[in-house]
Structures are given as C-alpha cells and as structure tokens.
C-alpha cells in the first residue's frame, strides 16, 4: 500500500493498484472519474492513503508540519541494500521466506477508510496456526477481502482475526495446509532488540514490487506517532525512526536485525523524498499475538485521553517541578521527555479530571515515562480503576479514573439503508476532533442513494431523521424502519470539523432501488462481515393534491412573455446505477411543460441521461410529485417526462410552441433560470444559427447530441442559465435553451457543458404523438455529420449544378453535410467522407432537413463519394433498439450492451458486453477490469452477450479463479484472471420491465447460479 507520509499541506491522487496493461488501455478512466474516488497529499500509510474524503489541511495535534514538495511526492527515492555481507545475505535468505505480498480490497467505506483495492506486505509470525502480522491500515476497520502471495509464488486467502483499535497493526489468518511447495517458518518478534544505532533491513513489497530489501539504521526510538491528517492515525505510542526510504506497498514489512529477528513493523514515512521511515514497536503486537494463540480476548484499556511525548524543556514550561524532574531523570537516565495530555475527550473517563497540558508523573504509584508501560497498565485494568498523578502548572494533582474497553468504542457493525451506510462514532474520529463519543449522532461512512450529495465524504453526523433524534445507531435503525418508501423527510446533520453548525435538508427516501435495510456485523471467527435483513420497506403513502402559485415578475416590460414562468418546473433525477458512461448519480435542472392537462414536460438529457432513475417534479417551488420518463430522443438532447396533474392544484400553463423556425437577426426575449434557480429575463437578438458538433467524451463514451443546428443569442444570460427559452412578446416559445453535455476531464472529473438554443418546430411531431397517446418510434440514420462549405464541396467533387442549387434554394445556408462517422455495426452503405446532397429528393442544407428520416424504414440518399455522384438505398434504425434494457452487476463491474455513444465512437463493437462502471474495493477493481473494456470469453468459452456470460459465470464456484478475455476500447486484447466474491459482491441483474413501477425488474443470483426475482 502507499507509504504513510509526513506532510499535511496538499492532497494528491494515489498510484493505481490494478495490474499494468498494454499502453493503449490508458483509455480507462482514472479513479477519480469512474469511482468518484479522491485522495490527497496528506501523510499516508505505506499501503493506502489514510484519508480519502477529508479536507483538513494541517496537523490537528502535536506534530509539527514538515516541508513538502508536491512535484517530488510521486517519485520517492528507493534505497536498496547494497554490498551486504555474507552474514546479512544469509539472514535475508531466511527472512524472505516468511514475507508475503498482500493483495486486498476494503470492500466498502467504513469509519476513516474508503472502499479501495491495494497491495501491502506482511510476515508470518506463527507458521503452525497461520498468522500474519501487517498494519492496521491494511486490515482496515471495515470489511476486508484478500489473499497473500508467498516468496515461491504460492497463493493463499487471508482473513482478519484482529485489528488494533488504536495502534497500526493487525493480524491475518491463512491456512498453512494450502502451502505445499515450501517449508513454512515464522519470524520471532523481539521489540527489545530495537536500539539506536542498530543496522536494519526492511524486507517487503516496496513500491508494488514482489520483493524489495531496503537498508537503514535506527536513529531514534522516542518519536511521537506521525500524524497523517484526516483519517486513520496511530497515537498513544512512540515510533521508531530510521533512514530506509520505503514507499508504496511496504506497509506491514518486517524490520529485521542481522540475526533475523523482527524488531519493528514498517508503517510510514516522508512523502517529500527524504529517506526517513517510521516503524511501530512490537510490544503490543507481540502481546496481541500471544493472546490470540491462547484463544484469549485481546484486552485493550482506555481512559479516552491522547498523550504525546514532550521533551523535558517543554515539560518545564508546562510547570514540571524540579524535584519531579530529578526523580524521573534518576530512574530513567536515558529518557529525554515525558508524557503530556494532548486531548481529553468530553464525557470520557478523564473528562474534568485531566486537562490538556497535564504532565504524567505516576500511574498506580509507579513513575512512568513510556507508552509501552502505560498500555500494559491500562490493558490489564479494563473494568477497573487506575490512579494517576499529574503535574498541572507546578501543582500535584491525583485522580482516580475508570478504565474503559477500547473495543467497545471501536465500531464493529454498520447499517446499510436507502443507499447509504452508518455506524456509531469511532474513538479514532472522536479523538481527532476532540468530541464526545456518545450522543453526537450517527456517523455516515458512505453517503449515496437517498442521502444528500453534500454529505459525501467522511465526517458527517446525522442528528435527526424525520424530526426524531438519532443519537446512536440503534435509535437510527428504529427511526428508519418507520419511514415509508418514497417519503420526503427532513434530516439534520453536523460535520466533525464544525460541530457549531446544524445543517437541515430534505431527502427523498429510496427503499425500492435500495430495498434491503441490512445490519452488517464483523465476525472475527470467519473473518467476514455477516449480513442481517432488518425490515421490509413500508409501502409509499398515497400522494394528495397540493395547492401553490408561481412567483411573478411584476417589473418586467414583457408581461405575456414572462408569464412563461408558469410553464417551468424543476426536475430532479436520481440514478441508482451508473450506466451508459454517465458518472453522476444525481442531476437537477428545469423542464418546460408542453401539456399541463397531461403533465408532459420537456427536459435536457444532460439532466436525465437514461431511464433507470427516480424523477421528481417540483411545481411553483412548492409541490413535489413523482415523474416518469415517456420518451428520450436519441439525437436531439431532450427527454419527455410525465407527472400526474391531478396532484397539482396550481395554474400550470402549457407552453405554446412556435411552428415556424426563428431566423437569424430576429429580435426575441430570453427567459431562463440562473445558477441560483432564479428566473431571469432579457431582450435579445438571434446572432447565429449554425450547425455544431458536441465533442465526444474521451474518457468514457456517453450520450451527446448529434447533428444539431444551434441558436446563439447576444445576451450573457444564455451562458449562465442551464435551462431557458426564447419567447416572443405574445408568449410563444420559439426555441428551447438546453444544457448539452460535452467532454469530461479525466483528471479533474469535471464535465464541459454547452448552453445552446434548439428551435421548437422539430419538437412538434414528437409532442403531438405523445399527446395523442402514441409512443414515437423514431427511425434514424446511424451517422454523425458535419457541415462543409461550398469551397470544400468543390474540392470534394460536388458538381457546379448542385452548388448552384444550394445557393438558390437556401440563400441563408451555403453548405452541405459530410458523413463524419458511421456507427459501428451499421450497414447503411454510407461511408465516412460521403457528401450528402439529397434525402428522398429533399436538398439537405440544414440539420432540420434530416428530420425526414424519422418516419421511413429506408431512404433514397444522393451523395458524392470520391468525386463520383451516386444514389443509395439506406436503411434506418429504430431508436427502440438503442437504449440499455438489461444490466448485470458482476464482481463489482456494471455490464450492459454497448450503448449508442459507444457505437458512435468506436470502429468495431467487439462484443455485446461492455464495462460501464466499477465499484471501488471490488474484484473488478482489484484485477484491473476497467470501464470501456469489452468482455469476450469466460474460461475460454465465448460469451458474445449477457445471456451467455451469465450462463458461464454462474457455473463458477464462489472464491474461485476464472479467466476473462478482454478487449480494450483501443483494440488491445488481454486476459484478466479474477476471483469471485459473492459474499460482498453478488451477481445482480436488472431487466427493463414496464409492468414494474420502477420500470426495471431485479434478479439476484445465488451461489447455485439460479436467479431469484425481486419485485
């Protein structure tokens, strides 16, 4: 895993963990794009970044910030043992047999950890029982799934048996009987041999390599635990410092001396290129191992106080009396500092008994300066009391404190409901922000589904749900059980960084896409987390009619035009799965009501990208009703939504659509909604009507408008309003102004959006068909075009007679169209470079002329190809064949047939199984399956479609390897070897079914491969 690094100023993207592939596969989106995964340049563990969603810059406690160079952070210098003596070589030969490379997934976000896949190191500490020691940030606080690889490349599954609540170590278990080709041995833990000046070797999986041996010398034994910013941090222990320059993947490496004893555990290091590493002492890991060997519980005591080592000169400034310093120095002549209280948790055992800045003198009458001894006393005193003597401003203060159980304040369960996950606040988080563990609300470890998008990222505490307090997880569960599906409720929440501010929001509860409410509990016997269904969702409450009025714009000079406000409604779309290359889970925009009696609304497809979604329609900023998609145009960037008008008692007005196209230079009125969702209006003029091409998204193909004539106006409002119209003085809508999705930046994850006008006459046939109860089944030419001027047409061989005809018949547009791209798999007969003259004898000089294609199964197309004029009979394609109608979620990858945007951008469709998205922490992510890949075969059996794919993968037993033949978007074949993980990632299928309210039927596949349908 990535190295724990010391710097707290900037954040950066972590290195990718999947196996390397041919260079053309760089087309796969980065983590930030396809998994909504962000990380940073905080100090981070040797295996993964300690915090993935936080934004706290700077150390929170105690640790001075150190210089950091962002350019150097990604190129850590690797030191290697060179010119080792024969004695060192013999030692290393013995050690490497005990070191394993750990490949793992933290399968879902939990506490401070996000869902990730990564690599790390561990070493065998009990060969007979099969115990491996590694870091706690590798084992993680939540669900873990992984395997280890031994030096001879034998592989074995590993399961967690222990992760320390505070210190950075954990213990994994493997089955020794699975290792057949090498004798197993174990490294002995000798924390007593870690001394300043001792030469050491760090033997591990450094920087993702199978084996790396790094040399160093222990330079310090009394360093405070490094602070890694937000996320997991060790505390209440000293760290060992050395110059070894370990990096990504070296987490959990043994630090050995020349005799082959493990004297420390590799944990962290500097990120700025400095050859400095930090090791965890092995006193507590050795004790935990002994307890586990004996079948005992690993007792861990706490008084909920964080201590730090401060030098004697600092202690004197805090009030340490000379007589106590004399006694301490006399008993511990090699010590240079003492323990000082840094954080005392409110409402904890030490609250109002200890204070920050107290210098610890004695515990139970014993002089004490070291963390190891303090841990020993507390761990043996769980459920008992301890007596502490501290110096506070030069005065002796004696307190008697109850010792609590660290495991009891470390979450070992969470609940998954409405697409999000929650658990009680952990000691790790409470300590970081110095807040009380109890009564502060339930911690949201993953916000998605119903819960507000601005709760994404760690640190949010839900205070109330539906006006009921939720101080802890059990209360939260009971409250959520009583909330019906599709309810709209109020929640309040705070952030750990700002406990002063209470945030209030309305949420729409989803218990249909995310039907199951599950309690997930850690099982240390199996190493898995067990799932228990808590309750079936309550049915939705019947919606009742509501009354409302629209706002008015009394100051406007165009009263009939601005009355169009009564035709606008707000649309919110929530997508439970990421399909068709679309990466966002929620979108909000405005739509135009074209039939108030039937509740028909036109909205941009930038807001409603596909029909697996929940739609809500907000009318007059007051009434919220459900909506459903009734039509999605394949080319022209709009969808039509229907809501139930009987639930709306408001003066909604049907927009009157112009039948004649607006002209260049014509005066009009722009009406739209700005970024604050406020209506704005301005008189304007049409400056241009031009054929434009929306750029394709290079990272992952997704829906975009094609072959359109865009209207531009001379008001800046058109560029800041996501939705608007051009409206005449009498209120007639002449054009829609819509948001068009363009390119997506693969690094930042930001979308480029265009705001363009679209003339209304092209809408009329579709709107009229839906009004009359007919479902339009448009037929289209599977091509993308671009306009060409007459000068280019001449060069391409267009005869002068045709050029003359264009000039005569369309004096405003002296242009024709060239075929820029033919969809993959199309047998239209058209080719790239063809210049289109006529379709069914109609001269084609503007995009609206192509509308003739919608009602014909075949078209007569007159073209010029390679300076030769010819006529073709070109078949059209039904748009009903273009939408995604079947989705399979397998091993954390979302699979469906290549959607229309893929066929538009690729030259050959390799199969009907396309990887649209993948989940962090899944087998798909671990083994390198990436969005834009095509799947061709399973275990050498061709799987050209989802039906054959499901048939083959359902034959594969759980936790078993199989092979998938893969083709990248750029035609590079490779083979992925993957292992199933049905416990955390069961196979699920979604099939479009209009008889179901959501429009999709779900099928869950059990281990026997039989599908179980869920309504």
N, C-alpha and C positions, 0 to 999 in steps of 0.2 A: 504494500500500500504506500501511499505518498508519505513523505517524511514529515514528522511534526517539526514545523519550522518556527523560528522565533522572529516574528515581525508582526506588527499589529496596525499597519497603516493602509495597505491596499489589498484588494482581492483579485484573484486570477483564476482562469479556467484550469482544472486539473488535467493531467495527461489522460488519454483514453486507455481503457483497460482491455478491450477486445483484441483478439489476435490480429496481427498485421495481415493485410490482404494486398492483392495487386494494386498498383498505384491508382488505377482508374477508379477504384472503389472509393476514392476520396469524395466521390459524389454524395456518399451518405451524409446526412445532416449531422452537424455537431451535436453534442449532448444538449447544449443549451436550446437547440431547435426542437429535436424530436422528443425530448423528455421533460421539457420545461425545467431543466436542471441547471442551477447556477452555483458556482463555487467562488472562492476568493483567495486572496493572498494573505489570509490570516496565517499565523503559525499553524502548522497542521501535522497530524500524525504521520509516521512513516508509511502508512497504508492508505488512508483516505483523508480528505480534508475534514477537520474536526467540526466545522460548521458550514452548512451549505446554504442556509437561507438568512442568516443574520446580517445585520448591517452595522454592528457596533464596531467602530474604529478606535483602536487604542486599548491598552490594557485596562482591565476592570479593577484588578487588585495588584498591588505589591510589586509586580515585575516591571522594571524599567524598560521602556521601549528601546529597541536597538535599530541601528541603521539598516535600511532595506533598499535594495535596488531592483526595481521590477524587471529590468532587462536581464539581470543575472539570475533571477529566481528560477527560471526554467532551465538553466544549464549548470546544475550543481556539479562540482568537480568530484570525480570519483578517485579516491585513493585506493591502491591495492597493495597487498603485502608483497614486497619485492625482496629478492635475495635472502629468503628465510633460511635460517639454519636448519640442519638436519633434524634437530630436536623439534623445532616448530613444524617442520613438514610432517613428522611422524604424528604430532598432536593433531594437526589439521586433518590428516587422513582418518583418524579415529572420530573426529568431531563431525565431519561432513556426513557420515552415515546416519547420524542422529537428527540432522537438519532436514526439514521438509518445506516445500513450497506450498502455500495455502492459496487456493482459488475459491472465492466465496461470493455470495450475494447476501446483502442485508435486504430482505425481500420487500420491506415496506418502511416508511418513515416511522420512527419511534423515538421519543424523547429528543435528544440532540442530534440523532442520526437521520440522514435521509436514506432513501432507497438507492443503493449503489451496487455495482459489481466491481471487484478489485482483486488484488493479489497481495500476499504478505508472506511472512516467514514464521515458522515455529520450530520447536525442537522437542524430541521425545524425552520425557522425564520419568516415564515408567513404561518399560517395554513389555512387561508381563500383562499389565492391565490396559495398556494402550492409551496413555495420557500424553498430551502435547501441550506445552506451555507457549503462549503467544500473548499479544497485547489485548487489553480490554476493548480498545477501539477497533480491533479486528473482529473479535467475537460479537461486539456490539451489545446494545441494551435490548434490542428487539429481536424479531425472527431472523434466524441465520440458516443458510443452506450452503454447503460447500464440500470440498474434497481436498486432499493433500497428495502431493507427489514426492516420493522418496528419491534419494540420490540415484538409485538404479532405475528410476522412472516407473516404478510400480505406483499405482494409484489406489486410494482408499477414501471412502466417505468419512467425514468428521462431523461430530455433533457436540454442541457446547454442554459442559457439565457444570461450569462455574464461570461467572464474570464478576469481578470485584465491584462493589458499589461505588468505590472511590478510586482506588489505585489502578494503574494502567496495565493490568494483567488479567488473563482469562485462561481457562483450561478446556481443551477439546479432547474428545474421546474418539478413538478409532478401533477397529477390530484387528488385533495382531495376527489373527489366523489368515487374514487376507493377504499378508505379505509373505510370499512364498520363495523369493529368489535371493534374499539377503538376510543374514542374521540381524535381529533387532537388538539394539543396545540403547542405553539412556545416559544422558548427561547428569552428573551429580550437581546439585545446587549448593554452592559454597559462598554465601554472602560475606563470610568472614574474611575471605581472601581478596576482597576489593580494597586496595590500598593505593594511596597516591604514589605515583612512580611505577606502578606495575604495567608491564607491557601486555597488551591485549590484542586479540583478533576478533572482529565481528564477522561471523560466518552466516551468510544469508542470501536471500533472493533480492539483491540490491538492484534498484532501477529496473525491475521486471526481468532481470537475468535469472537463469536457473540457479547459478551459484556464483557468489562473489565473496572474496575474502579481503577485508579491509583492516588495515593495521592502525594502531594508535597506542597512546599512553594515558593512563588515568591521571588527570591533573587536579581533580577536586572531588570531594565526597559530600560536601555540605551545601550544594546548590539548592535553592528552592525549586519546586516543581515548575517547569516552564508554563507560562500562560499562553494558550493558543487562541485567544479571542473568544467569541461566542462558540458554543458547542461544548463537546466533552473536554474537560481539563482534569488532570490529576491534581491533588492537593493533599495537605497534611502528610507530606513525606519529603525527605530530601532526595535529590537526584545526584547521580554521579556524572561528572563531566570529563570528556576526553576529546582528542583530536582524531576523528576517524572518517568524517565526511561521508557517512552513509546517506542514502536517499530513497526514492520511491521503491517500495516493495520490501524494504529491510525491516519493517515493523515485526517485532517478535523474534529477531535474530538473537542467538546466544552470544554473549560477550564472554570469551574464554581466556584463561591464562595459559601459560606454557605447559602446564600439567594437564590441560584438557578439562578443567573444571569450569562450569558456568558460574561466573562471578557477578553477572548483572544481565539485565534484559534491555535490548535496544528499544528505544521508544520515540525519540525525537531529535531534532537538530536545527541548525540555522538554515534559512532559505536564501541567504544572500551570497552564497559561495564560500563562506568561511568554513574551515574544516573543524567544526565543533559539533559534537553529538552529546546527547543526554540519555543516560541509562537509568532504569529503575532498579533499586537494590532488591535483592531476592529474599529478604527476611520474610515478608508477608506471603509471597508466592510459595515459599517452602512450607510455611505453616499450613496454608490452604491445601496444598498437595497432601500433606500428612493427614489432615482431617478427612479428605476425600478417600484416600487409601483405606482408612479405618472405618469408612462408612459413617462418619460423624458430620453433623452440620457445621459449616464454617461460620462460627460466631463472629460478628463484627459489631463493635460498640461505637456509640457516638454521643456527644453532648451538643451536636449541631453547632460547632464552633470551628472556624478555619484558623489555623495558626500558620505563621511564617517564621523563618529563621532571620533574626536581625543581629548584626554584629554588636559587640559589647559597647562600642561608642554610641550606636543608635539607642541601645537599651539604656545607657546612662542618661541620654537626652529625654527618654521617656520616664525617668525617675528611678532607675535601678540604684539601690543603695550600695555604697562601697562595701559594707560588710557582707552583703549577699554576693557581690561580685567576687570578693575574696574567697568565700566558701566554694563558689562554683568553680573558679579557676583552680583552686587547690584540689578539688575532687576530679575535675576534668581538664588536666593541664593542656591537652591538645585542642580543646574546643575554642572557637573564636566568637561564638554567639549563643543566643538563647531563643526560646520560642515566645512569640508575641501574638496575642489575639488580633486577628485581622478582620474577621466577620463573625458576629454573633447573631444567629437567626432569631428574628422575633418569634415569640411564643414557643421557643425551643427550651430544652432543659436549662440552658445557661442564660436565658433572657432575664435581664435585670439583676443577674448575679455576676456575670462577667461583662467587661466593657472592652471595646476596641482599644488597643494600646496597652492592655494589661500584660505584664511580663511574667511568664510562668516560672515559679520557683520550685514548688514541690507538688507531687501528686501522692496522696496517701502517706505523707510524711517523708517521701523519698525525693532527694534533689534530682532534677530531670532537665536535660537539655536536648534530647534527641527524640525524633518522631518514632523511631522503632520502639523504644521503651513505652512511649505514650500509647501507641497502638496496642502493645501487649497488655497493658493495664486495662484499657477500655474494652478490648475484645474478651477479656476474662471477667468482665464486670457487667455484662448485659443483664438488665433487670435489677441491678444493684445500685449502690451509690459510690461515688468517689469524692474525696476531699482534696480540694486544690488550694494552694497558697500562691497568690499572685502579688506582685508589687504594682501599685497604682499611684503614680505621682509620688513615689517615695514612701508610701504607706503600705504596710502589710494588710492584705485582705484575704480572709479564709472563707471559702464557700463549699457547700456540700451539694453535689449535683446528682440527679438520676441519670443513669446511663441507658440510652435507648438502643434499639436494634436498627442497624443501618439497612438491613434487608427490608425491614418493614416500611421504610420511607424511600425505597427504590422500586418504581413501578415494574410489575411482572404481568400486567394484563392491560388490555385496551378494548374499547368497544368500537365497532365499525357500524356507522349508521348514516343513511342519506348521502353516501359517497365520501364521508369524512371519517377520521379516526380520532379518538380522545382517550386520555388516561389522567390519573391524578398527577399533580405536580411532583417532579422528582427533586430529591435533595441536590442533585447536580445543578439544576436550573435555579432552585431557590437560593442556593449558596452563591451563585454567580451574581444574582441581582439583590441579595440580602433581603428577601421577603419571607414571610411565614409560609410553612409548608401546607398548613391546613386553612381552609376557609377562604382561599383566594380564587376559587373557581376551578373548573375542569380544564385541563391543558389540551389544546388542539394540536396534535402532532402531524396531522395532514388535513389541509382544508381543500376540499374539492366538492363536486356534486352540488348539494344544496347550499352549503355554507359560503359566505361572501368571499369573493376572489381576493379582497384585500386582507383576508386572514391567512392567505398563503404565506408560508414561511414560519419558522419557529418563533415561539414567544407569546402566543395569544392564549388568554384565559377567558373562557366563557363564564359570564357571571349569572345571567338569567336566560331562560328559554321560555317563550310564551308567558312572560311576566312571572315566572316561577324561578326562585333562586336555585342555582346548581353549584353548591359549594364543593361537591365531591362527585366521583364517578358514579357511585350507586344512586345518588339523587338524580343525577343527569339521566341515567338509564331509565328510571321510573318516569321522569318527565317526558322523555322522548317516546316512550311506549304509548302514552296517551294522546299523541298528536296524529290526527288522521293524515293520510296521503293527500298531497296537493294543497295542504293548508298553507296559508300565508300568515306568518307569525313574526313577532318582534324578538330579537335577541340582543343582548348587551355583552360587550367584551372589553377587556383591557389588555394592554401589552406589558410584558415584564419590564421593558425599558421605560414605560410611562404608566405607572400604576395610579397616577393622579387623574387620568382622563378616562372617562367611561364612554365607549362608542356604542351607538344604537343603530341597528339596521333591521330591515325587513327581509325575511328569506322565504323562499317557496320550497316547502318540504317535498322531497322526491323519495317516495317509498314504492315506486313502480319499476324504474330502471334499476335502482339500488334497493331491491325488495327486502333483502335479509338484514336484520339487525343482529349482529353477532358479537359475542364476547369471546375474546381471544386471550388464552391464558398460557403462560410459559410452563412447560413440563420438563424439568431437569432430568427426569429418568429417560425420556426418549430423545431429548434434545430438540423436540419440535414444540410448536405452539398449538394448542388444541382449540378448535372452534366449537362454539355452542350457539345455536339459534335461540334468541331471547323472546321474540314475539313476532307474530304476523302483523303486517301493517293494517291499521284501521282503514276502512273504506273512506273515500273522499266525502266530505259534506256536500250536500246539494247547493249549487250556487243560486243566489237570489238576485232579482233585478236591483240595480243601483241607479241613483239619480245624480246627475252632475251637469255643470255648464262649462263651456270653454272660456278661456280668457279673451279679452277684447283688446284691440289696438286702436283706441279712440283717436289718437293723434295722427293716424295715417291719412294721407291725401287720396288713397285709393280704397274706399270702403268696400266695394264689391270684390276687389282683388284680395284684400287681406281677410275677407270672410272665408277664404280657403283654409284658414286655420281649423275650421270645423270638419275638414276632410283629412286631417292628420292625426295619426295615432302612433303611440310608441310601441316598438316591437322588441321583445327580449327573447333570445334563443339560447337554450342551454343544451349542449351536446354531451351525452354520456360517454361516447366513444370518439376517438379521433380517427376519422375516415377521410378518404379521398384527398389525402395530403394536407388537410386543414389542421392546424396545430392548436388553435384556441378552443376552449371549452365553453365560452360564453361570448355573446355579441349583443350589442344594444344599438338600435337606430330607430328611424321613423319610417312609417309607411303611409301611403296615400289611399284613402277609402275611395273605391271606384263604384261601389254599390252598397249604400248604407242599409237597404232593406234586407239584403242577403249577407251583409257583413264581409264583403270582399275587399281585400287590402293588397296593394302592390308594394313590394319592399325589395331593396337591393339584395342580391345574393352574396354580397360581402357580409351581410348580417345573418343570412340564413343559407349556409353553404350546402347543406344536404338535409334530407328529411328524417334522419334519426335524431330527433331533438324534441324538446318541450318548447312550446311557443306561448308566451303571454302577451296580451294586447292591453295596453293602458290607454284609456279614452279620457280626454279632458283632464289629464293629470290626476284622475280621481278613481275611475272604475277600472278594475283589473279583471279580465276574463281570459280563459284559455283559448288558444287558436290552433289551427292545424293547417298544414300545407296542402294545397289542392293542385298546384301547378308550379313547375320550375323550368324556366326557359333555358335550353342548352347553350345558347349563344349570347343572348341579349341582356344578361346580368340582372334579371328580375325574377321574383317568385310571387305567387299569389297565395295569400293566406285567407282563411275564413274563420270568423268568430260568430258566436250566437248573438244576434242583435236583440233577441227577446230579453237578454240580461242587461241591456243598456237603455236607460232612460235619460238620454242626452240628445241635443239637437245635432246629431252627426249628419253631415251633408255629403251626398255623392258628388265627387268631383266630375265636372263636365270636361270631357277630353276633346281637344280640337281634332277635326277630321282632315284639316289641311296642314301640311308641314310649315313650320315657321321658316322665314327667309333670313339670309344674311343681311345685316344692316337694319333689321326691323326693331323698332322700339318695343320694350316689354317691361314687365315687373318681376324682379327676382324675390321669391319668398322662401325662406328656409329656416333651419334650426341650427344654431351655432353649437360650439363645444359645451356650453352650459345648458343645452337643451332649451334655450330661449328662442322665440320666434323673432326673426329679423327680416326687414323688407327694404328694397331699394329699386328705384327706376334704373333701367339699364338698356343696353343695346346688344344685339347679337353681333359679335365681332367676326366670328368664323364658324363655318360648318365644314368639318374636314374628316376624312377617313383616317382613323388612327388604329394602331396596333398596341394592345396592352402587353408589356413584356412578360414573358413566361418566368415562373419561379424556378431558379436553377437548382435550389437545394432539394425540393420535393415538388413534383408537378401537382397543381391544384386548380380548381375551377378559375377560369378567367373569361372575360367577354371577348368574343371574336367578331371580326368583320362588322365594325360599327362606325357610323357617322356621328362624331361627337360635336356637340354645340358648345361654343365658348362665348362668354359674355364679358363686358368690361367692368364688372364690379368685383372687388376683392372678397365680397361675401361668398361668392361661389367656391372659393378655395378653402373656406373655414367651416362651411356647412356640410355635414355628412349627408343630409337629405334636403331637397328643396324642389321647387318647381319654377318654371317660367309661366306667368299667368297674365292674361290680357286684362284690360280695365274692367271688362264685364264678368271676370271671374273664370273664364275658360282657360283650362290648363293646356298650354302649348307644348310643354316639354317637361320631363322629369329631370331633376339633377340628382344623380346617384353616386354612391361610393363604389369605385372599382378597385378590386384587389390586384396588385401588381407583383413585383419581385419581393422575395423575402431574404433579408440579410442573414446568411448562415452563421455569422459570428454573434451579432447582437440579438438575433431573433426578431428584429423589427420588420413590420410589413410596410411596403410602399403602397400608398393609396392615391388614387386619382379621383377627382371630382369632375364629372363630365355630364353634359346635358344629352338627353335622349328624346327625340321627337315622339309625340303621342300617337300619330296615325298608325305606327307599327303595332301598337298595343291593342288596337280596337278589335281585330278579328279574334284574338285570344280571349279578351274580356267578354265579348259578346257570346262566344261559345260557352264559357263557364257560366255566365248569367242564365243562359238557356238550358243549363243542366248537362251540357256535353263536355266530356273530358278531352281537351285537344290532344291529338297525337300527331304532333308536327313531324314532318319528314325534312331532313336536311342533307346538304352536300357535306361530306366529311372532308372539308378542306379549310385551310386558312388562306386568306388572300391579302394582298397589299396593292395599293393603287400605284399606277405608273403614269407619268406624264406623257404627252404626245411625243416629245423628243425621244424618250426612251422607247415608245411604241414603234417609232420609225426604225430605230436600230434593231428592234426585235423582229422586224419583218411585217408589221401591220401595214396593209396596203393603204395608199393615199385616199382611196374612196371611203374607207372606214374612218380615217381621221377626219375627213370632211363631214361625214355623217355625225360624228360625235360633236363637232363644233356647231353643227346646225341644230341638232336635237336637244343638246344640253349646253346652252351658252354659259351657264354658271360653272360647270364642271368639265374641263377639258382633260379627261382622264379615263383610263380603263383599269381593269383589275388583272393582276397576275396571280397564279396559284403559287403561294409561298410554301405551303406544306400540305401534304396529303396524309390523313390519319393512317397510322399503322394498321394493317389488316384490311384496308379499304380496297375494293375492286371497282372503283368508279371509272377507271380508264383515264382520268385526268392525271397529269404529271406536274411536278414542280417546274415552274418556268412557263407553263402554258398561259397565254394571254386570252382572257375570255372576252368575246365580242358580244354574243347574244345568248340568252337562255329562253327557249321556246319563242324565238324570234323577237324577244324583247332586248333592246340595247341596254347594256349594263354599265352605267356611268356613276352610280351611287349605290351605297350598301343596301338601301331600302329596295332597290330593284331585285335583289336576291330573294325577296320575300315570296316570289313566285314558286320557289322550291317547296314550300311548306305543304302544299296540297297535291303533290304529284309523286307517284312511285318511280317515275323515270323522267328525265329531262333531255331535251334536244339542245346540245351546247355547241355553239360555233366558236372555235378557238384558232389561235395562231401558235403553232408549235415549230420551233426551229425554222422560222420564216416561211412555214408552209401553213396555209389555211385549210382547216378540216372541220367536219361535223361529227360529233359523238353522241351516242345514246348513253346517258349517265344515270345509273340508278341512285335513288336517295335512300337514306337510312332512317328508320323510325327512332324517334327520341326515346320511346319507351324501352329501348334496348340499351340505353346509355347509362342509366342510373345504377347505383350499387343496390343490389337486392338481397345479398347474402354475405354475412361476415362471420369469420371464425377467429376466435381469440385462442391462440395455442402457444404455450410456453412463454407467455408474456408478449407475443407478437400479434398484431392485428392484421388479419389477412382477408383480402377480398379480390375479386376480379379487377384487372387494371381499369381504373375509371377513365372517363373521357379525356381528362387532361394528360394522362399518361400516353394515350394513343395519339394525342396531338403532338407530343414532343419526341416520341421515340420512333425509330425507323422500323423496329421489329418487336412484336409482342412475343416474348419468349415462352410464356405460359399464362394461364388464367388465374394464377396465384401470385398476388402482389403484396409485398410487405408495406403496409401503410404507416404503421407506427410500432413502437415497442415501449415496454414499461421498464423504468429503472429497477435494478435489483432482480431482474428476471433471467431465466436461462437464455432467452433470446439475446439479451444484452450481454450476458457473460460470454457466450460463444460467438459473438460477432455478427449475428443476423441483424441487418440494418434496413431502415426504410429505403425504398426504391429498389430493393432486391426482388428477383423473381425466383420462385421455388419450382424446381423441375422434377425432382425424384426423391423418394424416401427409401433408403436401403436398396438403392439401385432399381427400384420399381418406379417407372414413370408415373408422375401424378400431374397430368395436364390441367386438372381443375380441382375445385374444393371437394367435390364428391369423392374422387379417387384419393385425394390427400387425407381426408378424414378416415377413409377405409383403411389406409395403411398405418397411420399414426395410432389409431385405436387398437392395432394389434401389438403395439409396443408396451411392454410392462413398465410400471412406474419405476423411476430411479434407474433407468436403463439407457445406455448409449444407443444412438442411432445416427445414421448419416443422411444429410440433406444435400442434394446437388443444387447449387445456387448460381444464378446469373446476375451480375450487376447491371445497372441501368446502361452502363457503357460497354456491355458485351464482354465482360471478363468473367469466365466461369471459375468456380471454386467449390470446394466441398466443406460443409460445416459438420462437425461432429458435436452432437448435443445430447444432453441428458434430460429426461422428463422430470418434472417436479409437480405432480398432480396435487400434492397437499396444499401448496401455496398458489399454484397456477393451473387450475383445472381447465380442461378444454370446454369452451362455451361457443355455441353457435347462435347467431341471430338471423332470422329469416323474415323478409318483409311479408306482412300479412295484414291486409286492411280490415279483417274481422276483429282484430285486437285493438283496443283503444289506443295504445301507443303506436300502432301500425307495424309492430315488429313482434315476432314470436321468438322466445328464447328456449334453447335446448342445452341442457347440461349433460356432459358425457362422463359416466362413471368409469372406474378402472377397468371394467369389462368391455368398454367400448360401446355400451348401449346408451342411447340418448334418452334423457328424461326431460319431457317437455314441461316448461313452466308457463303458466298463463300470466 
